[in-house]
Amino acid sequence: MRRVRPGVASRGDGTAGASRDGGAFRKTGEARALTSVTAGRAYEEPGDTPRLWHVTLSVSGEEAPLTEVRRALEQLAHDHPFLLTSRYAGDHAEIRYWEEARDLHDAAAVALRLWGEHRQTAGLPPWEIVGLEVIDRETYHQRVAEGYGPLPATPVGVHPF
C-alpha cells in the first residue's frame, strides 16, 4: 500500500504527491505562487503594536559649567536620534523626544533609564530625574491644537532656558 499526504490523491499516472495549482500540476518540492488575502472588516490592530509617545524628562542637581552641560546634551542628541529638543541651565535640564513603545509603561521605563545609561558615554552631569511626562501622540497634538501643553519642539536642538 502506498501512502500519500491527506488531501492529495494518486492519479495513477506517476504524479502521486503532486498538487493542483490553477489547473496545472506541481511536483512535490516545487515552489507555489503566494497570493494575498485581504483583512476584511473583522480585522483589528494587535494590542502590542508600537505607538509613538511624547516624553518630557526633567533632571536637576549640583551646578555644572554651562559649556559642559551643553556639550553633554549635544552628545546625547547625537546618541539618541529621536531627541527633539533640550533646554538647560547650570543646575537643571529638560529633554523632549518621541519614543516608540508598545504602551506607556514601556515608554516610561525607557525614559527613566535614558539619563543613567547615557551618563558615561555623553558625559552628562550626575543629576537625578525629577520629572517625567509621557503622553500619547493624539494627546500631544490635541494639547498643541488647544494652545496648552508642550509647544512643538521648534527650534530642534539644545538651547539654554
C-alpha positions as CSV (number, residue, x, y, z in Angstrom):
1,M,0.0,0.0,0.0
2,R,1.3,3.4,-0.9
3,R,0.7,6.4,1.4
4,V,0.2,9.9,0.3
5,R,-0.4,13.2,2.2
6,P,-4.0,13.8,3.3
7,G,-5.9,15.6,0.5
8,V,-3.5,14.5,-2.2
9,A,-4.8,11.7,-4.3
10,S,-2.8,9.4,-6.5
11,R,-3.7,9.8,-10.2
12,G,-2.2,6.5,-11.2
13,D,-0.1,8.3,-13.9
14,G,3.1,8.8,-11.8
15,T,2.1,12.1,-10.4
16,A,1.3,11.0,-6.8
17,G,2.3,13.6,-4.4
18,A,1.7,16.4,-6.8
19,S,-0.9,19.1,-6.1
20,R,-3.1,21.2,-8.3
21,D,-2.4,25.0,-8.7
22,G,-4.9,26.7,-11.0
23,G,-5.3,23.6,-13.2
24,A,-1.6,22.9,-13.6
25,F,0.1,20.1,-11.7
26,R,3.1,20.9,-9.5
27,K,5.6,18.3,-8.4
28,T,6.3,17.9,-4.7
29,G,9.0,20.4,-3.6
30,E,8.3,22.9,-6.4
31,A,7.6,26.5,-5.3
32,R,4.0,27.5,-5.1
33,A,2.9,31.0,-6.0
34,L,1.7,33.0,-3.0
35,T,-1.4,35.1,-3.0
36,S,-2.5,37.8,-0.7
37,V,-5.7,37.7,1.4
38,T,-7.5,40.9,2.4
39,A,-8.0,41.5,6.1
40,G,-11.7,42.1,5.9
41,R,-14.0,44.0,8.3
42,A,-13.3,41.9,11.4
43,Y,-9.6,42.7,11.4
44,E,-8.3,44.8,14.4
45,E,-4.8,46.0,15.1
46,P,-3.0,43.9,17.6
47,G,-2.7,45.4,21.1
48,D,1.0,45.2,21.2
49,T,1.7,47.3,18.0
50,P,4.2,50.0,18.9
51,R,2.9,53.6,19.2
52,L,4.6,57.0,19.5
53,W,4.8,58.6,22.9
54,H,6.0,62.2,23.6
55,V,8.4,62.2,26.5
56,T,9.5,65.1,28.6
57,L,12.3,64.3,31.1
58,S,13.4,66.8,33.7
59,V,16.7,66.5,35.6
60,S,18.4,68.6,38.2
61,G,21.3,68.6,40.6
62,E,24.5,70.4,41.6
63,E,25.6,73.4,39.5
64,A,27.7,72.4,36.4
65,P,29.5,74.6,33.9
66,L,27.1,75.6,31.1
67,T,29.6,74.7,28.3
68,E,29.9,71.2,29.7
69,V,26.1,70.8,30.1
70,R,25.6,71.9,26.5
71,R,28.3,69.7,25.1
72,A,26.9,66.7,27.0
73,L,23.3,67.3,25.8
74,E,24.5,67.7,22.2
75,Q,26.3,64.3,22.6
76,L,23.1,62.8,24.0
77,A,21.2,64.2,21.0
78,H,23.7,62.5,18.7
79,D,23.5,59.2,20.6
80,H,19.7,59.3,20.8
81,P,18.4,60.2,17.3
82,F,14.8,60.8,18.3
83,L,15.8,63.6,20.7
84,L,13.8,66.7,19.7
85,T,15.0,69.4,21.9
86,S,16.9,70.1,25.2
87,R,16.7,73.1,27.4
88,Y,19.3,73.6,30.1
89,A,20.7,75.8,32.8
90,G,23.6,75.2,35.2
91,D,21.6,73.1,37.6
92,H,18.7,71.6,35.6
93,A,17.7,70.5,32.1
94,E,14.6,69.3,30.2
95,I,14.7,66.8,27.4
96,R,11.9,66.2,25.0
97,Y,11.7,63.5,22.4
98,W,9.5,60.8,20.7
99,E,9.7,57.2,21.9
100,E,8.3,54.3,20.1
101,A,6.9,51.7,22.5
102,R,4.1,49.2,22.9
103,D,2.5,51.1,25.8
104,L,3.0,53.9,28.3
105,H,4.8,51.6,30.8
106,D,7.4,50.6,28.2
107,A,7.9,54.3,27.1
108,A,8.3,55.4,30.7
109,A,10.7,52.6,31.5
110,V,13.0,53.6,28.6
111,A,12.7,57.3,29.6
112,L,13.7,56.6,33.2
113,R,16.8,54.7,32.0
114,L,17.9,57.3,29.4
115,W,19.8,59.7,31.7
116,G,21.6,57.0,33.6
117,E,22.5,54.8,30.6
118,H,24.0,57.8,28.7
119,R,25.7,59.5,31.7
120,Q,29.1,58.0,31.0
121,T,29.0,58.0,27.1
122,A,27.7,61.5,26.8
123,G,29.4,62.9,29.8
124,L,26.1,64.1,31.4
125,P,26.2,65.7,34.8
126,P,25.4,63.5,37.8
127,W,21.9,64.9,38.1
128,E,18.8,63.0,39.1
129,I,15.5,62.7,37.3
130,V,13.0,65.0,39.0
131,G,10.1,64.8,36.5
132,L,8.7,62.7,33.7
133,E,5.7,63.2,31.5
134,V,4.7,60.6,28.9
135,I,1.7,61.3,26.6
136,D,0.5,59.5,23.5
137,R,0.6,61.2,20.1
138,E,-3.1,62.1,20.0
139,T,-2.9,63.8,23.4
140,Y,0.2,65.7,22.4
141,H,-1.4,67.0,19.2
142,Q,-4.7,67.8,21.0
143,R,-2.9,69.8,23.6
144,V,-0.9,71.8,21.0
145,A,-4.1,72.4,19.0
146,E,-5.9,73.7,22.1
147,G,-3.0,76.0,22.9
148,Y,-1.7,74.4,26.0
149,G,0.8,71.6,26.9
150,P,4.2,71.3,25.5
151,L,4.8,73.5,22.5
152,P,6.0,72.0,19.3
153,A,9.7,71.3,19.5
154,T,11.0,74.2,17.4
155,P,13.7,75.0,17.0
156,V,15.1,71.5,17.4
157,G,18.3,71.2,19.2
158,V,20.0,72.1,22.5
159,H,19.1,75.6,23.9
160,P,19.5,77.5,27.2
161,F,16.4,78.2,29.3
